Amino acid sequence: MYISYEELIKQDLNESVNRIAQFLGKALDPEVIEKIADRCLFINMKNNPMSNYSVVPQEFMDQTKGQFLRKGVAGDWKNHLTPEEAEHFDAVFKEKMKDVKYKFAWD
């Protein structure tokens, strides 16, 4: 099963959770899907010690140097490239992915 960040965040998160459940052979009630989707929102994961790695000992992950879940927008990294670098990236990506049959959400 393939699922993209865009499908999870920018489209219907509940439907994505339902697709994952179906893939795993699990039938879930709509209320359960809603609860899972709510817990999967970045704002909720960022505040949940069980998903933000804040309970991991500092010797393994130093939270003073940065948080595991950061604020950001998909595609932000491309804003740090010069136009020439972005063009080069796009050309390399297109070449490397030419034989991939998967339909990406951004295609």
C-alpha positions in Angstrom: 0.0 0.0 0.0 1.2 3.5 -0.8 -0.1 6.6 0.8 1.4 10.1 0.5 1.7 13.0 2.8 -0.6 15.0 0.6 -3.3 12.3 0.9 -3.0 12.2 4.7 -2.9 15.9 5.3 -4.3 17.8 2.4 -7.1 15.5 1.5 -9.5 13.5 3.6 -7.6 12.1 6.7 -10.6 10.0 7.7 -10.7 8.3 4.3 -6.9 7.7 4.5 -7.3 6.0 7.9 -10.2 3.9 6.5 -8.0 2.8 3.5 -5.2 1.8 5.9 -7.7 -0.2 8.0 -9.1 -1.9 4.9 -5.6 -2.7 3.7 -4.9 -4.3 7.1 -8.2 -6.3 6.9 -9.8 -4.4 9.8 -13.3 -3.0 9.7 -13.6 0.1 11.9 -16.6 2.0 13.0 -16.8 5.6 11.8 -16.3 6.8 15.5 -13.1 4.8 15.8 -11.8 6.2 12.4 -12.6 9.7 13.7 -10.6 9.2 16.9 -7.7 7.8 15.0 -7.7 10.7 12.6 -7.9 13.2 15.4 -4.9 11.6 17.1 -3.0 11.7 13.8 -3.2 15.5 13.4 0.2 17.0 13.7 -1.0 19.5 16.4 -2.2 16.6 18.5 0.9 14.4 17.9 3.1 17.4 18.7 1.4 17.7 22.1 1.3 13.9 22.9 4.3 12.6 24.8 3.7 9.2 23.3 4.2 10.5 19.7 6.5 13.5 20.1 9.4 11.5 21.6 9.6 13.8 24.6 9.7 10.7 26.9 12.8 9.4 25.1 15.9 9.8 27.4 18.0 12.8 26.5 21.0 10.5 25.8 19.2 9.1 22.8 17.3 12.2 21.6 18.2 15.6 22.9 15.0 17.6 22.8 16.9 20.8 23.7 18.4 20.8 20.2 15.0 20.6 18.4 11.7 18.9 18.5 11.0 15.7 16.7 7.8 17.1 15.1 8.4 20.5 13.6 6.1 23.1 12.2 6.3 23.1 8.5 4.5 22.9 5.2 5.0 20.3 2.6 7.3 21.6 -0.1 9.0 24.2 2.2 12.4 22.6 1.5 12.1 23.7 -2.1 12.0 27.3 -1.0 15.6 27.0 0.1 16.8 26.1 -3.4 17.9 28.6 -6.1 15.9 28.5 -9.3 18.7 26.6 -10.9 18.9 24.1 -8.1 15.1 23.6 -8.2 15.3 23.1 -12.0 18.1 20.5 -11.6 16.2 18.7 -8.9 13.1 18.5 -11.1 15.1 17.1 -14.0 16.9 14.5 -11.9 13.6 13.5 -10.2 11.8 13.2 -13.5 14.7 11.0 -14.9 14.9 8.7 -11.8 11.1 8.3 -11.5 10.4 7.8 -15.2 9.7 4.0 -14.9 7.6 4.3 -11.7 4.0 3.5 -12.4 2.6 4.9 -9.1 0.2 7.9 -9.6 1.3 10.5 -7.0 -1.3 13.0 -5.6 0.6 15.9 -7.0 0.7 14.5 -10.6 
